[in-house]
Amino acid sequence: MHNKIQDSVILITGGAGFIGSYVVEELLRSNPAKIIILDNLIRGSFDNMGSFIENPVVEFVKGDIRDTALLEKCIASADYVFHMAALRINACAANPREGFDVMLKSTFELAELCVKHKVKKVIYSSSASVYGLAQHFPTPETDNPYDNQTFYGGAKQWGEQLFRSYRFMHGLDYVALRYFNVYGARMDTDGKYTEVMIRWLDCIRDGNAPLIYGDGSTTMDFVYVRDVAKANVAALCSVVTDEVFNVGNCEETSLKQLLEVILKVNNSSLIPEFREENTVNPVSRRLADNSKAKRLLDFQPTVSLEEGLIELSQWYSEKKKTTALSL
Ligand SMILES: NC(=O)c1ccc[n+]([C@@H]2O[C@H](COP(=O)([O-])OP(=O)(O)OC[C@H]3O[C@@H](n4cnc5c(N)ncnc54)[C@H](O)[C@@H]3O)[C@@H](O)[C@H]2O)c1
């Protein structure tokens, strides 16, 4: 199944980011001719690319997908494209105009260029945000997207529809993947929009009470990043086209339960404190139905929440030690 990768040139926009860097590692197992990473490093890093940046098969291009001439240079020789560069949900809310340029305009240019240069397939990183608060739990792909209230979710939904229309008008093959809550080693630890798990690991290390925004009943479906990378490669290698798939772990975990597991795997007995909820993403429940991905892509997540949190905690503690030593 991996012979599509062997000897192919593959572009990954956002390949220096959290999920993108794992996709690169997964692809490298199958001997691609070349992997081009286009990333402006607004969130990605050389640390994320540590395991492959010296690999002669990998070409890192520091640049912006809004630079259409540069984007064209990167796409011109590509057989396949993973389109992962994007702004985070809060960044889109804080600056919708930039969100428009990165998420909509650049994705449009990318689709145009993929047609022009006869790219064989695009794998588009969409998001469970397209559902807003879903109607059904577990949520199948057929749930309607009209309850989304975020710019980010709207942009991802538009991206899916853009690729659908380009498949219909131009025959451009694509698969869109709606990731649920992705976590794992290399997730952002010190950016403006650091995830709750990292903030709690900081609290555990410093002996401070972990903060829960809201009453802790909000649920998410946490899927480990290596599983998400596997779903991307399965989407590329399968014959499936013009389809969208959920990528979750199919387990519903409340913030309170998540904290319990993090405390457990770190042998901590800290008591949480509760604070008023933030309102950028007003979604109280998430739970994926992955059965379509299982059926058509042969994809199933393999990492349990506890295993994933152990791996994340170990990675973060090592990272903190290394940073402290280098100061
Ligand atoms: N992490 C999640 O839980 C999650 C959930 C659903 C969907 N997604 C989607 O998956 C994809 C990857 O997410 P991630 O978690 O790895 O995020 P990330 O921020 O770590 O990765 C995105 C990468 O894109 C780069 N980038 C951003 N704007 C760019 C631009 N204008 N030009 C070039 N590069 C640019 C960033 O530097 C970063 O390396 C994104 O499309 C994201 O929307 C992520």
The ligand as an SDF file (V2000), in Angstrom:
LIG
                    3D

 44 48  0  0  0  0  0  0  0  0999 V2000
   -3.8660   20.1040   16.8710 N   0  0  0  0  0  0  0  0  0  0  0  0
   -5.1680   19.8450   16.7840 C   0  0  0  0  0  0  0  0  0  0  0  0
   -5.8020   19.4540   17.7790 O   0  0  0  0  0  0  0  0  0  0  0  0
   -5.8910   20.0120   15.4800 C   0  0  0  0  0  0  0  0  0  0  0  0
   -7.2480   19.6710   15.4380 C   0  0  0  0  0  0  0  0  0  0  0  0
   -7.9280   19.8130   14.2480 C   0  0  0  0  0  0  0  0  0  0  0  0
   -7.2760   20.2550   13.1040 C   0  0  0  0  0  0  0  0  0  0  0  0
   -5.9560   20.5880   13.1790 N   0  0  0  0  0  0  0  0  0  0  0  0
   -5.3250   21.0660   11.9570 C   0  0  0  0  0  0  0  0  0  0  0  0
   -4.1830   20.2730   11.6920 O   0  0  0  0  0  0  0  0  0  0  0  0
   -3.1780   21.0550   11.0300 C   0  0  0  0  0  0  0  0  0  0  0  0
   -1.8760   20.9590   11.7830 C   0  0  0  0  0  0  0  0  0  0  0  0
   -2.1190   21.4260   13.1140 O   0  0  0  0  0  0  0  0  0  0  0  0
   -1.0120   21.4110   14.2540 P   0  0  0  0  0  0  0  0  0  0  0  0
   -1.7050   21.0640   15.5180 O   0  0  0  0  0  0  0  0  0  0  0  0
    0.1610   20.6130   13.8120 O   0  0  0  0  0  0  0  0  0  0  0  0
   -0.6830   22.9380   14.3450 O   0  0  0  0  0  0  0  0  0  0  0  0
    0.7300   23.6990   14.2560 P   0  0  0  0  0  0  0  0  0  0  0  0
    0.4120   25.1210   14.5210 O   0  0  0  0  0  0  0  0  0  0  0  0
    1.7420   23.0200   15.1090 O   0  0  0  0  0  0  0  0  0  0  0  0
    1.1290   23.4810   12.7330 O   0  0  0  0  0  0  0  0  0  0  0  0
    0.7940   24.3620   11.7090 C   0  0  0  0  0  0  0  0  0  0  0  0
    2.0720   24.7430   11.0170 C   0  0  0  0  0  0  0  0  0  0  0  0
    1.7540   25.6610    9.9810 O   0  0  0  0  0  0  0  0  0  0  0  0
    2.7220   26.6900    9.9710 C   0  0  0  0  0  0  0  0  0  0  0  0
    2.0950   27.8730    9.3870 N   0  0  0  0  0  0  0  0  0  0  0  0
    1.0770   28.6130    9.9000 C   0  0  0  0  0  0  0  0  0  0  0  0
    0.7830   29.6220    9.0600 N   0  0  0  0  0  0  0  0  0  0  0  0
    1.6160   29.4960    7.9960 C   0  0  0  0  0  0  0  0  0  0  0  0
    1.7960   30.2410    6.8020 C   0  0  0  0  0  0  0  0  0  0  0  0
    1.0690   31.3330    6.5510 N   0  0  0  0  0  0  0  0  0  0  0  0
    2.7360   29.8430    5.9170 N   0  0  0  0  0  0  0  0  0  0  0  0
    3.5030   28.7500    6.1740 C   0  0  0  0  0  0  0  0  0  0  0  0
    3.3880   28.0110    7.3010 N   0  0  0  0  0  0  0  0  0  0  0  0
    2.4520   28.3860    8.1990 C   0  0  0  0  0  0  0  0  0  0  0  0
    3.1090   26.8710   11.4350 C   0  0  0  0  0  0  0  0  0  0  0  0
    4.3790   27.4500   11.6040 O   0  0  0  0  0  0  0  0  0  0  0  0
    3.0660   25.4290   11.9500 C   0  0  0  0  0  0  0  0  0  0  0  0
    4.3220   24.8170   11.8240 O   0  0  0  0  0  0  0  0  0  0  0  0
   -3.7410   22.4640   10.9390 C   0  0  0  0  0  0  0  0  0  0  0  0
   -4.3310   22.6330    9.6920 O   0  0  0  0  0  0  0  0  0  0  0  0
   -4.7970   22.4810   12.0320 C   0  0  0  0  0  0  0  0  0  0  0  0
   -5.8110   23.4390   11.7700 O   0  0  0  0  0  0  0  0  0  0  0  0
   -5.2580   20.4700   14.3340 C   0  0  0  0  0  0  0  0  0  0  0  0
  1  2  1  0
  2  3  2  0
  2  4  1  0
  4  5  1  0
  4 44  2  0
  5  6  2  0
  6  7  1  0
  7  8  2  0
  8  9  1  0
  8 44  1  0
  9 10  1  0
  9 42  1  0
 10 11  1  0
 11 12  1  0
 11 40  1  0
 12 13  1  0
 13 14  1  0
 14 15  2  0
 14 16  1  0
 14 17  1  0
 17 18  1  0
 18 19  2  0
 18 20  1  0
 18 21  1  0
 21 22  1  0
 22 23  1  0
 23 24  1  0
 23 38  1  0
 24 25  1  0
 25 26  1  0
 25 36  1  0
 26 27  1  0
 26 35  1  0
 27 28  2  0
 28 29  1  0
 29 30  1  0
 29 35  2  0
 30 31  1  0
 30 32  2  0
 32 33  1  0
 33 34  2  0
 34 35  1  0
 36 37  1  0
 36 38  1  0
 38 39  1  0
 40 41  1  0
 40 42  1  0
 42 43  1  0
M  CHG  2   8   1  16  -1
M  END
$$$$
